[in-house]
């Protein structure tokens, strides 16, 4: 009896090595490779005629299409559909749908965009990366957290004084951080908002001082347009907004005018109340809907789509199980073709039964961050830069061997 082993492949390079090992013709690889990567795609709000056509066409190319039982009965109410097929089947389907009515031409374009995005494997960091020093290793980026606050959950008050903040920023830069993210308003669960004048007083001098002492790019972590503007004038080069432009719509105009990278984060509720009773019917579906809507708003405000970065907001209006589901399914956000940032550092969902403090969660943070990198994170936001860089070095070796 012949021995059998399952082949685990995560990339075309993995598959190519397996084919080469049994001397498969190069032309044969090009034909067979797209068949080996299966996808499940959920399409929302399709009218019954479109769903019926989609099912017929998907079956005709050898794939599968799951629809509501009411679609078969000709129910006129729009519903969701799940496609199941490999890349070749989806590419063929996209071509066949170009001539179909009932909105299926748009589905064809979306399928083609999806196939292009997943083929790249990572979000397009080319535009955000032009703020970085050339010649550095950039995958994934390590963003160091510098909280100039009284009440941040992990290090509130430690770097409130200007000399301490500058010293910490320099230490992060010397360790090798790709970006330093400076924030003057805590967004921990239960936190209170900070007056604009106080936030400006905290962050602008730190940005200006660090800009003189290091070439490492500086991000300003704020929800306020004026704070973002003044920080950019002082030397910041990107904006990290946990509200995704919903707190102060004027922030989008500031970013558009500056032409800088902009991080859009998902948060259910507000920092003060977000952890009271977070709930999702379909977590990933709701996050996808959110990013679809905010990307449209940002582009309409004049922000270059290539400058946009997505953050699913782990710990922001999420249950413990939600945070782990996001980590596990992080690669699903690649459908947008944008870089994905993840912040897991020292967060409470990592707490173990020993009941340690946030400062004691280094090992848990490194484990969760490494999982995020393996699942497609392009930027990792951390308190502990050097340990994260060491973890990234191991990941890069693994990634290089793929």
C-alpha positions in Angstrom: 0.0 0.0 0.0 1.3 3.4 -1.0 2.2 5.8 1.9 0.0 8.9 2.0 0.8 12.3 3.5 -1.1 15.5 3.5 0.7 18.5 1.9 0.2 21.8 3.8 0.7 24.7 1.5 0.3 28.4 2.4 1.7 29.9 -0.8 2.4 29.3 -4.5 6.1 28.9 -3.6 5.2 26.0 -1.2 3.2 24.3 -4.0 5.9 24.9 -6.6 8.5 23.1 -4.5 6.2 20.1 -4.1 5.5 20.0 -7.9 9.2 20.4 -8.6 10.1 17.5 -6.3 8.1 15.1 -8.5 9.3 16.7 -11.7 6.0 18.3 -12.9 6.3 20.3 -16.1 6.3 24.1 -15.6 3.4 24.5 -17.9 1.4 21.9 -15.9 2.1 23.9 -12.7 0.6 27.0 -14.2 -2.5 25.1 -15.1 -2.9 23.2 -11.8 -1.8 25.7 -9.2 -4.9 27.9 -9.2 -7.0 24.8 -8.5 -5.2 24.1 -5.2 -6.3 27.2 -3.3 -9.9 27.1 -2.2 -11.9 30.1 -1.0 -15.3 30.6 0.7 -16.7 34.0 -0.3 -19.9 35.6 1.2 -21.8 38.0 -1.1 -24.4 40.2 0.5 -27.8 41.3 -0.5 -28.2 39.6 -3.9 -31.6 39.6 -5.5 -33.1 36.1 -6.1 -32.5 36.2 -9.9 -28.9 37.1 -9.4 -28.4 34.3 -6.8 -30.0 31.7 -9.1 -27.7 32.7 -12.0 -24.7 32.8 -9.7 -25.5 29.3 -8.5 -25.9 27.9 -12.0 -22.7 29.5 -13.2 -20.7 28.4 -10.2 -21.8 24.8 -10.6 -20.9 25.0 -14.3 -17.3 25.8 -13.5 -17.1 23.0 -10.9 -17.5 25.0 -7.8 -20.3 25.2 -5.2 -22.8 28.0 -4.3 -24.8 28.0 -1.1 -28.0 30.1 -1.1 -31.1 30.4 1.1 -33.7 27.8 0.4 -36.1 30.6 -0.4 -34.0 31.5 -3.5 -35.0 28.2 -5.1 -38.6 29.1 -4.5 -38.1 32.5 -6.3 -38.3 34.7 -3.2 -37.9 38.3 -4.3 -36.2 39.4 -1.0 -32.4 40.0 -1.4 -30.2 37.5 0.5 -26.6 36.4 1.0 -24.8 33.7 -1.0 -21.6 31.8 -0.2 -19.3 30.8 -3.0 -16.9 27.8 -2.7 -14.2 27.4 -5.2 -10.6 27.6 -6.1 -8.9 30.5 -7.8 -9.2 29.1 -11.3 -13.0 28.5 -10.8 -13.5 32.0 -9.4 -11.5 33.6 -12.2 -13.6 31.7 -14.8 -16.8 32.7 -12.9 -15.7 36.4 -13.0 -15.3 36.3 -16.8 -18.7 34.6 -17.2 -20.5 37.2 -15.0 -19.3 40.1 -17.1 -22.3 39.8 -19.4 -24.9 39.0 -16.8 -27.7 41.3 -15.5 -29.0 41.9 -11.9 -25.8 43.5 -10.6 -23.6 40.6 -11.5 -21.3 42.7 -13.6 -20.3 44.4 -10.3 -19.8 41.0 -8.7 -17.5 40.2 -11.6 -15.4 43.2 -10.9 -15.3 42.5 -7.1 -14.2 38.9 -7.8 -11.3 40.1 -10.0 -10.3 42.6 -7.4 -10.4 39.9 -4.7 -8.3 37.5 -6.7 -5.7 40.2 -7.3 -5.5 41.1 -3.6 -5.2 37.6 -2.3 -2.5 36.8 -4.9 -0.4 39.5 -3.4 -0.6 37.9 0.1 0.0 41.2 2.0 -1.5 44.7 1.9 0.1 47.2 -0.4 2.5 49.1 1.9 4.2 50.9 -1.0 2.6 54.3 -0.3 2.9 54.2 3.5 6.4 52.9 3.3 7.7 56.0 1.5 7.8 57.8 4.9 10.4 55.3 6.1 14.2 55.3 5.9 15.3 53.4 2.8 17.1 50.1 3.2 15.3 48.9 6.3 13.4 45.7 6.7 9.8 46.5 6.4 7.7 43.3 6.9 5.9 43.6 9.2 6.5 47.1 10.5 7.0 47.4 14.2 5.3 50.5 15.7 6.4 51.5 19.2 3.7 52.9 21.6 4.5 56.1 23.4 1.7 57.1 25.7 2.0 60.7 27.0 -1.0 60.2 29.3 -1.9 59.9 33.0 -4.2 56.9 32.7 -3.2 54.5 29.9 -3.9 51.0 30.9 -0.3 49.8 30.8 2.1 52.7 31.3 -0.1 55.7 32.2 2.0 58.5 33.8 5.4 57.0 33.1 6.1 59.3 30.2 4.0 62.3 30.9 7.0 64.5 31.5 8.7 65.7 28.3 12.2 64.4 29.2 10.9 61.0 30.0 8.8 60.8 26.8 11.7 61.9 24.6 14.1 59.4 26.3 11.6 56.6 25.7 11.1 57.6 22.1 14.8 57.6 21.5 15.1 54.2 23.2 12.5 52.8 20.8 14.3 54.3 17.8 17.7 52.9 18.9 16.1 49.5 19.4 14.9 49.5 15.8 11.3 50.6 15.8 10.0 51.4 12.3 7.4 53.9 13.6 6.8 55.7 17.0 3.1 56.2 17.8 2.6 59.2 20.2 -0.7 59.6 21.9 -1.9 62.1 24.6 -5.4 60.7 25.3 -6.0 57.3 26.8 -8.5 55.1 24.9 -8.5 52.3 27.5 -11.9 50.9 28.4 -13.6 53.3 30.8 -11.3 56.2 30.0 -12.5 59.8 29.9 -11.9 62.2 27.0 -9.1 64.8 27.3 -9.6 68.5 26.4 -8.0 69.5 23.1 -5.7 72.1 24.7 -4.4 69.5 27.2 -3.8 66.9 24.4 -1.9 69.5 22.4 0.2 70.4 25.4 1.1 66.8 25.9 2.0 65.6 22.4 3.2 68.5 20.3 6.4 69.1 22.3 7.2 65.4 22.3 6.7 65.2 18.5 8.9 68.2 17.9 11.7 67.1 20.2 11.8 63.6 18.8 11.7 64.9 15.2 15.0 66.7 16.0 16.6 63.7 17.6 15.6 60.8 15.3 14.7 60.1 11.7 12.2 57.3 12.7 8.8 58.2 11.4 6.3 59.5 14.0 2.6 58.7 14.1 0.1 60.8 16.0 -2.6 58.8 17.8 -5.5 61.2 18.0 -9.2 61.6 17.2 -9.0 65.4 16.9 -8.4 67.3 13.7 -6.5 70.2 15.4 -4.2 67.8 17.3 -3.5 65.9 14.1 -2.7 69.2 12.2 -0.4 70.6 14.9 1.4 67.3 15.3 1.9 67.0 11.5 3.3 70.5 11.5 5.7 69.6 14.3 7.0 66.6 12.4 4.6 63.7 12.6 4.2 61.8 9.3 1.0 59.7 9.8 -2.2 59.7 11.7 -3.6 56.9 13.8 -7.3 57.5 14.5 -9.2 55.0 16.7 -12.5 56.7 15.7 -12.0 56.3 11.9 -13.0 59.9 11.4 -16.4 59.5 13.2 -15.4 61.6 16.2 -14.2 64.7 14.3 -14.9 64.5 10.5 -12.5 67.5 10.1 -9.7 65.0 10.7 -10.2 63.5 7.3 -9.7 66.9 5.6 -6.4 67.3 7.6 -5.2 64.0 6.4 -6.2 64.6 2.8 -4.4 67.9 2.7 -1.3 66.5 4.3 -1.3 63.4 2.0 -0.1 61.3 4.9 -0.9 57.6 5.8 -4.0 57.2 7.8 -5.0 54.3 10.1 -8.7 53.5 10.2 -9.6 51.5 13.3 -12.9 49.7 14.2 -14.4 50.4 17.5 -17.8 49.5 18.7 -19.1 52.4 20.9 -16.8 54.9 22.7 -13.7 54.2 24.9 -15.7 55.1 28.0 -18.4 52.5 27.4 -17.1 50.2 24.7 -16.5 47.2 27.0 -19.8 47.5 28.9 -21.7 44.9 26.8 -20.1 44.5 23.3 -22.1 42.2 21.0 -21.9 41.0 17.4 -24.3 38.8 15.5 -21.6 38.1 12.8 -18.3 39.6 13.9 -16.3 39.5 10.8 -19.2 40.5 8.6 -19.8 43.6 10.7 -16.1 44.5 10.6 -16.1 44.1 6.8 -19.2 46.3 6.5 -17.5 49.0 8.7 -14.4 49.1 6.6 -16.3 49.2 3.4 -18.2 52.2 4.6 -15.2 54.1 6.1 -13.0 53.5 3.1 -15.6 55.1 0.9 -15.9 58.1 3.3 -12.2 58.5 3.5 -11.7 58.5 -0.3 -14.6 60.9 -0.8 -12.9 63.2 1.7 -9.9 63.3 -0.6 -7.6 60.8 1.0 -5.5 58.7 -1.4 -6.8 55.1 -1.0 -3.2 53.9 -1.2 -2.5 55.8 2.1 -5.1 54.0 4.1 -4.3 51.3 6.7 -6.9 49.1 8.5 -6.9 48.2 12.1 -9.6 45.7 13.3 -9.4 47.2 16.8 -8.6 44.3 19.0 -9.8 45.2 22.6 -12.0 48.0 21.4 -15.6 47.0 22.0 -14.7 43.3 21.7 -15.3 40.3 23.8 -12.4 38.0 24.6 -13.7 35.5 22.0 -14.0 38.2 19.4 -10.4 39.2 19.8 -9.2 35.6 19.2 -11.5 35.2 16.3 -10.1 38.4 14.7 -6.5 37.0 15.2 -7.5 33.7 13.7 -9.2 35.2 10.7 -7.0 38.2 10.2 -6.2 37.3 6.6 -9.9 37.9 5.6 -9.2 41.6 5.6 -6.8 41.2 2.7 -9.8 41.4 0.4 -9.5 45.2 0.8 -5.9 45.2 -0.6 -4.8 47.6 2.2 -2.2 47.0 4.9 -3.5 45.7 8.2 -2.3 46.9 11.6 -2.8 44.9 14.8 -2.4 46.0 18.4 -2.4 43.2 20.9 0.3 44.4 23.3 -0.4 43.8 27.0 -4.2 43.8 26.4 -6.6 42.3 28.9 -7.8 39.5 26.6 -4.4 38.0 27.0 -4.7 37.8 30.8 -4.1 34.3 32.2 -5.4 32.7 35.4 -2.4 33.9 37.3 -4.0 37.4 37.3 -0.8 39.3 36.3 -0.7 43.0 35.5 -0.5 44.4 32.0 3.3 44.9 32.4 3.6 41.2 33.0 2.0 40.1 29.7 5.2 40.2 27.6 5.2 36.5 26.7 1.5 36.5 25.9 1.9 39.7 23.8 4.8 38.2 21.8 2.8 35.0 21.2 -0.3 36.9 20.0 1.8 39.3 17.9 3.6 36.4 16.2 0.2 34.8 15.4 -0.9 38.1 13.9 2.2 38.3 11.7 1.7 34.7 10.5 -1.9 35.5 9.7 -1.0 38.6 7.6 -0.5 41.6 9.8 1.6 44.3 8.1 2.1 46.5 11.1 2.4 45.4 14.7 1.8 48.0 17.4 3.7 47.2 20.6 4.9 48.5 23.9 8.0 46.3 23.9 9.9 47.1 20.7 13.0 44.9 21.1 11.2 41.7 22.0 8.9 42.3 19.1 11.8 42.8 16.7 13.3 39.5 17.9 10.0 37.8 17.2 9.8 39.4 13.8 13.3 38.1 12.9 12.1 34.6 13.5 9.0 35.2 11.5 11.0 36.7 8.6 13.1 33.6 8.5 10.0 31.5 8.3 8.4 33.8 5.7 11.6 33.8 3.6 11.6 30.0 3.4 8.0 30.0 2.0 
